[in-house]
């Protein structure tokens, strides 16, 4: 996918999240105020922070598609997990806020005026967020953006919180107002968990963490399959943003011509860049058998 196409898809998906959250806020906020529903007002307030997160992704996250320049010679890939980390932090904080509101609801029951419009507003919110979620996932299937992935998870969280509000409203209509805070408490724990998981994943991208041993083995095998490779050592694989960077020393016949060695090095670097998840690769060729390498596992 070209940089322009990726940026365009990213921008459209982020903009759809902004519009979707704004519509949810207007509908839930108006109905919640009209009938005194704390559940709807809390859900609308939740989406205010979601709207802010979507705006940050829209304005800031698309910079990850900028080409390398003098100030960022390795590109802007780390901007994307940074925006995703921001979204993850907001999700976790909102989960804690929802948990607090649920506990308060258990202590001070103030049920809203029962009305079918409350369920209608929640139905709109659920359909709205589901459509935004599906569109974000559809666009991100080709882009693989961690920031859009975080927004998609946030859309699912919005659906869960709205369903919890539906349970609460139904509880009020059936004379069981305790269902509202209980359902909200259960959903809040899920929201906190998902926010923490998004944050944990993107912290790894930001600090240059290593991938799994399975990915290292896949990279090593890709190198060893080349017929001229006699050994692999000093393999370093780490995240540079959401993509992997590979640095490796490869042993080949020390008597081959310089031109032949250059062609092999280029072929190996290209082979590594074709491994899923790898963004860039740096290959250094060593004459086989000299043993001049660091004591590192392959």
N, C-alpha and C positions, 0 to 999 in steps of 0.2 A: 504494500500500500504506500502511495506517495505521501510526502509530508503534507502537501496541500489538502489531499483527500482526508487524511487522518485528522488534521486540524479542523476541517469543515464538519466532519462527523462528530468530533468531540464537542465543538461549539454548539451544534444543534441539540445534542443530547443534554448538555448542561443547561441550555436555554429552556428546553422542555421541562426540566426539573424545576427551574425558577418559576415558570408559568403555572405548572401543576401545583406547586406548594402555595403560590399566591392565591389560586382559585380555592384551594382547600381552606386557607385562612379566612377568606371572605365569607364563604358559605357557613362553615362551622362557627365562626365568630359571631355572625349575625343571628343565627338560630340559637346559639348558646346564650347570648345576651337577652334575646327575646323571651326565653323560657327559663332562664336561671339555671342552666345546666353547667355545673362545674366540670363534668366530664368532657363536654364539647369545648368549653373554653380552654381546658388544659390541653386537649388535643390540638386546638388551633394554636396555642402558645408554643407547643412542641414544634409545629410547622414553621413558626417564625424563625426559630434557630435553624431549621432545615433550609429555609429560604436564604438565610445568611450564608450557610455552608455552600449552597448551590451557586450563589453569586460569587463566592470566593473561587470555586472551581471554574466557573465560567470566565472570570476575569484573569485569574492567576494561573490556573492549571494548564490552559492551552499554550502557555509559554514553553512547556516541555517539548513542543514540536518545533521550537526555534532551532535553527542550524547553529553549530559551534561558531563562536566568535572569539575576539581577543580576550574578553573577560571570562569566557567559559569555553576553553579550548576542547573540553570533552563533551560539550553539549549541555543541555538543560534537563536531562532525564531525572535528576533528583528533585526537581520542582514538583513533579507529579506525585510521588509518595509523600512529599511534605504536605500537599493539599489534602491527600487522603488521610494523613495523620491528623490533620485539623478536623476533618469530618468525623473521624473515629472518636476524637476527644469530645466533640459536641454530642455524638450519640451516647457515649458513656455518661456524660454529665446530665443529659436529658433523662436517661434511665434512672439515675439517682434522684433527680427532681420528681419524676413520676412515682418512684418508690416512696418518697417523702409525702407526696400528695395522697397516695393510697393509704399510708398510715394515718394521716390526718383525717381522711375520709372514714376510717374505722372508728376514730375517736369522736368525731363530730359529724354525724349523719345529717346532711342537708339535701334531701332529694329534690330534683327539679320538678317543674310542672310537667306531668305526663302529656305527651303530644306525639302524634305520628310524624310530625315535621322533624322531631329529633332523630328518629330512625331514618327519615329521608335524607337529612344532612349527612348522617354517618354513611349511608349507602353511597351517596355522591362521593364522599371522601375515599371510600374503599375502591370504588371503580376508578376514580381519578388517579389514585396512587398506583393501582394495578396497571393501568395503561402507561403511566410514566415509567414504571418498573420494566414492563415488557419492551418499550421502545429503547430504554437505556441499555438493556441486555442485548437487544438486537444490534444496536450500533456498536456496542463494545465487543461483540463476538469477533469483529474484524480488527478492532483497535487494540484490545487487551489492556485498557487503561486501569490502573489501580484506583485512580480518583473516581472514575465512572463506576467502577465496581463498588466503591464505598457508597456512592449515591444510590446505587441499586439496592444495596443492603438497607440503606436508610428508608427507601420506599417500602420495603417489606416490613420494617419496624413500624412505619406509619400505619400499614394495613393491620398489623397485630394490635396496635394501641386502639385503633378505631373499632376493631372487633371486640376488644375488652370494653370499650365504651358502649357498644351495642348490648353486650351482656348486662352491663350496669343499668342501661335504660330499660331493658326488658325486666330486670329485677325490680325496678321502681314500679313499672306497670303491673307486675304480679305481686306487689307487696313485699318484695325481698330486696331492700335497698343495699344490704351488705354485699350483694354480688358485685356492685360497682367497684368498691375499693379492693375487694379480694382479687377480682380479675385484673385490675390495674397493677396490683402488687406482683402477680405472677409474670405479667408481660414486662414489667420494669426490669426484672432480673434478667430476662432474655435480652433486652435492649442493652443493658450494661455489659453483658457477656460479649455481645457482638461488637460493641464499641471498643472493648479492650482487645479483642482478636484483630480487628482492623488496625488498631494502633500498634500491636505487637508485630504484625507482618510488615508494616511500613517502616517501623523503626529498623528492622533488619535491612531493608532496602537503603535506608539513609546512612547507616553506620558501616556499610560495606561488609556485611556478614557473608559467610560462606554458604553455599547451597548444600543439599543433602549429599551423602556419600554415593547415593545412586546416580546423581547427576555428574559427580566427579568421575565415576566409573564409565558413564556413557561418553564423556569427553575423552577419557584415556583410550577407550576402545575405538573411537573414531580415528584417533591418531595411529594406533597400532595396526589398523587395517590397511594403511598405506604400505605398499610392498617394500619401500626403501627405508622404512623406520625400523631401527634395531633396538631402540630403548626410549623410554620416556621418564623424565625426572623433573624435580623442581616445579611441579604443577601447582599453580595458584589460581583459584577460581573465587571470585567475589562479586557481590552485587554493586553495580554502579547505577543507582536508581533502581528501576524495576527490571533491568536487564543485567546479564552476566558479562563480566570481563575475564578473559583467560590469559594467563602468562605461563609459558611452559618452555622447557628445554627438551629437545628431541635429538637422539643420537642417530647418526647416519654414517655411511662409509666415508672415512676421512680422506680418501684418495680421489674422490669424484671431483669433477671440474667445478669451478666457482659458479658458472652459469647453471649447471645442473643442480647444484645446491640451492641456488636462488629460486629456480622453478619449483623445487620440492617445498621450500619454505612458503612460497606463495600458495601452492596447492593445499598445504596443511592449514594455513590461516583461513583460506576460503572454506575448507571442510569444516573447521570449527565454527565459523560464522553461520553455517547452515544447521548447526545443532540447535534445537528448539530452546529459546531463552537466552542464547548467547548474542550479545551485541557487538563485541569486538574481541579480537584475539591477537596476541603477540607471540610469535614463535622464534626461538633462538636455536640454531643448529649447532650441535657439538660432534666432533669426531668420536666414534664409538670406542669404548674401552679406556678412556683417559681417567674416568672416575672423578672429575672435578665438578662435584655438585653438592648441594646442601643435603643434610640428613633429614629428608622429608619423605613421608609415605607417598606412593604414587596415587 
